[in-house]
Amino acid sequence: MDNLSPSDLKSILHSKRANMYYLEYCRVMQKDGRVLYLTEADKENLYFNIPIANTTVLLLGNGTSVTQAAMRMLSQAGVLVGFCGGGGTPLHMATEVEWFTPQSEYRPTEYLQGWLSFWFDDEQRFAAAKQFQNARIEYLNKVWRSDRELRLENFNLNDDVIQQSLATFHQRTESASKSADLLLIEAQLTKALYKYAANNTGKEAFTRKQQLDKKSTDKANRFLNHGNYLAYGLAASCLWVLGIPHGFAVMHGKTRRGALVFDVADLIKDAIVLPWAFVCAKENATEQEFRQQVLQAFIEHKASGFMFDTVKQVALQGQDEQEDDLAL
């Protein structure tokens, strides 16, 4: 078979791509026109293919390296590559992944121009922040209502505690007057969801911790951190494809370089990452089992497509929207 290059592959829209990978203790390389990762076994080296045309994000953890040729092919296929610590989270910073973003002079400008048309106006930017918050709750409603496995784990959208928390959230969001109010309201809702999830899974003494000691056995916190970084990967990919720089946040502050990544990732974290972190912790799952569960939920509930649709809607602000994100 003749060698293939990324330009020979049928382009898959980023909002429809199925794969995210976390690799450790391996070498990523190009061989025979494909991107592979090499691991060392006892008596032989093992090669595994990475389907780059259907991949959004590649996270490289401990003990990894990547060749220049592999990076060239990953860039041409529009795959975001991030270096991180063990388990998908950074070694030194809990709020940042160092992303290598593919470079192209043909990246779209429509959504950036639409974003900047409102971003410098405080009132319009605040209105966009409210749109994000409402979209986040709409997605949680949709996921928890349709996910049979979550219902079996007693994550019931009609529970009085959840309905009261959501009603309070909507009321306070509607009356909020500045971004700091929205951040406080968001934190209050998330705290209520943590308590609800902890009670459902027998972890009533749960306390949220962003950074954990390596020897900690608190799997719920560990899984929350891990799952959040998977969401950050999807968010970073969405923003790169649409050409919107990560610094133009609507909620998390204008002084944080990656703040818009956090805004977009928040669209799906409460709906998917939060409940599965507690369920998998209750079942004493491994990091890999948790990661597989969350990624499967991302695909099942079309998390990436939802991110694209929401960001595009906010960016265009009433303009005619395209039917899908631009193919690279």
C-alpha positions in Angstrom: 0.0 0.0 0.0 1.3 3.5 -0.9 2.1 5.8 2.0 -0.7 8.1 3.1 -0.3 11.7 4.2 -2.8 13.7 6.3 -3.8 15.6 3.1 -4.9 12.3 1.6 -7.3 11.6 4.5 -11.0 12.6 4.4 -11.4 15.6 6.8 -13.6 15.0 9.8 -15.0 18.1 11.4 -13.6 18.6 14.8 -17.0 18.7 16.4 -17.6 15.1 15.1 -14.2 13.6 16.0 -14.3 10.7 18.4 -10.9 10.3 19.9 -8.8 11.9 22.7 -5.7 10.2 23.9 -3.6 10.2 27.0 -0.2 8.5 26.6 2.7 7.9 29.0 6.0 6.0 28.9 6.1 5.8 25.1 7.6 7.6 22.0 5.3 9.2 19.4 6.7 8.9 16.0 6.0 8.9 12.3 6.4 5.6 10.4 5.3 4.7 6.9 3.0 7.8 6.6 1.3 7.2 9.9 1.6 8.5 13.5 2.4 5.7 15.9 3.4 5.4 19.5 6.1 2.9 20.5 6.2 1.1 23.9 8.9 -1.2 25.1 7.9 -4.7 26.2 10.1 -7.3 27.9 11.3 -8.9 24.6 10.0 -6.6 21.9 8.9 -3.1 20.9 5.2 -2.6 20.3 3.8 -0.1 17.8 0.2 1.2 18.0 -1.4 3.4 15.4 -3.0 6.8 16.3 -5.9 7.7 13.9 -5.0 11.3 13.6 -7.8 12.2 11.2 -10.4 11.3 13.9 -8.5 12.8 16.9 -9.0 16.1 18.6 -6.5 16.1 21.4 -3.3 14.2 22.3 -2.1 14.5 25.9 1.5 13.4 26.6 2.2 12.4 30.2 5.1 11.1 32.1 8.0 9.5 30.2 6.9 10.6 26.7 8.7 12.0 23.7 7.5 13.0 20.2 9.5 13.4 17.0 9.5 16.4 14.7 8.0 14.3 11.8 5.1 13.2 14.0 4.4 16.7 15.1 4.3 17.8 11.5 1.6 15.2 10.7 -0.3 16.0 13.9 -0.3 19.7 13.0 -1.5 19.0 9.4 -4.4 16.9 10.8 -5.3 19.7 13.2 -4.6 17.7 16.4 -3.9 19.7 19.6 -0.9 18.3 21.5 -0.4 18.9 25.2 2.3 18.0 27.7 1.0 17.2 31.1 1.8 15.3 34.3 0.7 11.9 35.4 -3.0 11.0 35.0 -3.6 13.9 32.5 -3.0 16.7 35.0 0.0 19.1 35.0 3.0 18.6 37.3 3.3 22.1 38.5 0.2 24.1 37.6 -3.3 23.0 38.3 -4.8 25.5 35.9 -2.8 25.2 32.8 -1.8 22.7 30.1 1.0 23.8 27.7 -0.7 23.4 24.3 1.1 23.2 21.0 -1.5 24.4 18.5 -1.2 23.7 14.8 -0.3 26.8 12.8 -2.1 27.7 9.6 -2.5 31.1 7.8 -5.9 29.8 6.6 -7.6 29.6 10.0 -11.1 31.1 9.9 -11.7 34.7 11.0 -15.5 34.9 11.0 -15.9 33.8 14.6 -13.0 35.9 16.0 -14.5 39.0 14.3 -17.9 38.2 15.7 -16.4 37.6 19.2 -14.5 40.9 19.2 -17.6 42.8 18.0 -19.1 42.4 21.5 -16.2 41.5 23.7 -14.9 45.1 24.4 -18.4 46.2 25.5 -18.8 45.3 29.2 -22.6 44.9 29.0 -22.5 42.7 25.9 -19.7 40.6 27.3 -21.7 40.1 30.5 -24.7 39.1 28.5 -22.5 36.5 26.7 -21.5 35.2 30.2 -25.1 34.7 31.1 -25.6 32.8 27.8 -22.8 30.4 28.8 -24.3 29.8 32.2 -27.8 29.1 30.8 -26.4 26.8 28.1 -24.5 24.9 30.8 -27.6 24.2 32.8 -29.6 23.3 29.6 -26.9 20.7 28.8 -27.0 19.3 32.4 -30.7 18.9 32.1 -30.4 17.1 28.7 -27.6 14.8 29.8 -29.1 13.8 33.2 -32.5 13.3 31.7 -31.3 11.0 28.9 -28.4 9.1 30.5 -29.8 5.8 31.8 -26.7 4.8 33.6 -26.7 8.0 35.6 -30.3 7.5 36.5 -29.4 4.0 37.8 -26.8 5.7 40.0 -29.6 7.9 41.5 -28.6 11.1 39.6 -32.3 12.2 39.3 -33.0 15.5 37.6 -36.4 15.6 39.3 -35.0 15.3 42.8 -36.2 18.1 45.0 -32.6 19.0 45.9 -31.6 19.4 42.3 -34.7 21.3 41.3 -34.3 23.7 44.2 -30.6 24.2 43.3 -31.4 24.9 39.7 -34.3 27.3 40.5 -32.0 29.3 42.8 -29.3 29.3 40.1 -31.7 30.7 37.5 -33.1 33.3 39.8 -29.7 34.6 41.0 -28.2 34.5 37.4 -31.1 36.6 36.1 -30.6 39.2 38.8 -26.8 39.2 38.7 -25.2 42.5 37.7 -21.5 41.6 37.2 -19.2 38.7 36.3 -18.1 38.3 39.9 -21.7 37.6 40.8 -21.9 34.9 38.2 -18.7 33.2 39.4 -20.2 33.2 43.0 -23.5 31.7 41.7 -21.6 29.1 39.7 -19.5 28.1 42.7 -22.7 27.8 44.9 -24.4 25.5 42.3 -21.3 23.4 41.9 -21.0 23.0 45.7 -24.6 21.9 45.8 -23.9 19.3 43.0 -20.8 18.1 44.8 -22.9 17.5 48.0 -25.7 15.8 46.0 -23.2 13.5 44.2 -21.3 12.7 47.4 -24.5 11.7 49.2 -25.5 9.5 46.3 -22.2 7.6 46.4 -21.6 7.3 50.1 -18.9 10.0 50.3 -20.7 12.4 52.7 -17.4 13.7 54.1 -16.1 14.8 50.6 -14.2 18.1 50.4 -13.2 19.5 47.1 -9.4 19.9 46.6 -7.9 21.2 43.3 -4.4 19.8 44.0 -3.7 16.5 45.8 -0.8 14.9 47.4 0.6 12.1 45.3 -0.1 9.7 48.1 -3.7 10.8 48.5 -6.4 8.1 48.2 -9.2 10.5 47.5 -10.2 9.2 44.1 -13.2 11.5 43.7 -11.0 14.6 43.8 -8.4 12.9 41.6 -11.0 11.9 39.0 -12.5 15.4 39.1 -9.1 16.9 38.3 -8.5 14.3 35.6 -11.9 14.7 33.9 -11.7 18.5 34.0 -8.5 18.4 32.0 -10.1 16.2 29.4 -12.8 18.9 29.1 -10.1 21.6 28.8 -8.7 19.6 25.9 -12.0 19.6 24.1 -12.5 23.3 24.8 -9.0 24.3 23.6 -9.6 22.3 20.4 -13.0 24.0 19.8 -11.6 27.5 20.2 -8.6 26.8 18.0 -10.8 25.4 15.2 -13.0 28.5 15.4 -10.0 30.8 15.6 -10.8 32.5 18.9 -7.8 33.1 21.2 -8.0 31.7 24.7 -7.6 35.1 26.4 -10.9 36.6 25.4 -12.9 35.1 28.3 -16.4 36.2 29.3 -16.3 35.0 32.9 -13.0 33.9 34.3 -11.2 37.2 34.0 -9.4 39.1 31.3 -5.9 38.6 32.9 -5.7 34.8 32.6 -4.2 33.6 29.3 -6.3 30.5 29.0 -9.5 31.8 30.7 -11.8 31.2 27.8 -10.8 27.5 27.8 -12.2 27.4 31.3 -15.4 29.1 30.3 -16.1 26.7 27.4 -15.1 23.6 29.5 -17.5 24.6 32.2 -20.3 23.9 29.6 -19.9 20.2 30.1 -18.1 19.6 33.4 -21.1 19.5 35.8 -23.2 17.4 33.4 -20.6 14.7 32.7 -17.3 14.9 34.6 -18.8 15.6 38.1 -21.2 12.6 38.4 -18.9 10.1 36.8 -16.0 11.1 39.0 -18.1 10.2 42.1 -19.5 7.0 40.5 -16.1 5.7 39.4 -14.6 6.6 42.8 -17.4 4.6 44.5 -16.6 1.6 42.2 -12.9 2.0 42.9 -12.2 2.3 39.2 -8.7 2.9 37.8 -7.6 6.1 36.1 -7.9 4.4 32.7 -11.4 3.1 33.4 -12.5 6.5 34.6 -11.0 8.2 31.5 -12.7 5.6 29.2 -16.0 6.2 30.9 -15.8 10.0 30.6 -14.6 10.0 27.0 -17.5 7.6 26.1 -19.9 10.0 27.8 -18.4 12.9 25.8 -19.2 11.0 22.6 -22.6 9.7 23.6 -23.8 13.2 24.6 -22.0 15.0 21.7 -20.1 17.2 24.1 -17.7 18.5 21.5 -20.6 19.4 19.1 -22.4 21.2 21.9 -19.3 23.3 22.6 -19.0 24.3 19.0 -22.7 25.1 18.7 -22.7 27.3 21.8 -19.5 29.2 21.0 -20.6 29.8 17.5 -24.0 31.1 18.6 -22.4 33.5 21.1 -19.8 34.6 18.6 -22.2 35.4 15.8 -24.8 37.1 18.0 -27.7 36.9 15.7 -25.8 36.6 12.4 -26.6 33.8 10.1 -24.8 30.7 11.4 -23.0 28.2 9.3 -24.3 24.7 9.5 -21.1 23.2 10.9 -17.6 24.2 12.0 -15.1 24.9 9.2 -13.2 21.9 7.9 -9.4 22.6 8.1 
